[in-house]
Amino acid sequence: MQFFDPSILQSGQYHDWLVQGFILSLQLTAAAFVFALPLGALLAVMRTSSIAPLRAAGSIVVEAIRNVPLLAHLLFWYFAFPELLPEGAREFLYAHSPEAICAVIALSLYSGVHMAEDIRSGIRAVPASQLEAARSLGLGRFKAVRLVLLPQAFRAAIPPLLSQTVNLWKDTSVATVIGAAELMYQAARVETSSFRSVEAFTFATLAYLTVSLLISLAAHLYQRRYPVRPA
């Protein structure tokens, strides 16, 4: 038997399994990012608010989520959370890919609180005079934050947010523990069925590396094209 047989990666059932896992990993990353980014923005605004209860609430949420391992989040949302739902909602969840849904919830929360810290740093990089000028022009606080503060904060935070996206992409591999058929799950499935562990995990390794490098390259190009200038 050949030590490395690339043919199983090029066509056939094993190839299809790996591609399906790769696609699901990308889908988990995209779905979690869509929910994590607005959550991060909300928590960042709360943590920089002048209202003490909002600051406290934002800090509690961030610390409570980021100090629990991602694995524990996944296990809670998959095994414990459904039991807390009404019977109808629980049956609906179980009928619609519960592994993927629970993985997206856990990844969104876990990535969202880390993105919140990056966005908060971006908010701090915006001069306070910008918000004061917006308020003096008659904008309410909410509009001033939405139209003036956050756009500038996001521009400063995009490079670290892209780095968090790399972490999010790699974190999807942990979803294999709850049975989400993502890339690592399918690589293990190929290895179990064919005993071709080198080929299966080489494919997975190269897939993770390629996507991570592409996102990192996007962050590097953005920083070169739009360098953050001191206020």
Secondary structure, DSSP 4 states (H G I P E B T S, - for coil): --S--THHHHSHHHHHHHHHHHHHHHHHHHHHHHHHHHHHHHHHHHHT-SSHHHHHHHHHHHHHHHTS-HHHHHHIIIIIHHHHS-HHHHHHHHTS-HHHHHHHHHHHHHHHHHHHHHHHHHHHHS-HHHHHHHHHTT--HHHHIIIIIHHHHHHHHHHHHHHHHHHHHHHGGGGGGGT--SHHHHHHHHHHHH--HHHHHHHHHHHHHHHHHHHHHHHHHHHHHSPPPP-
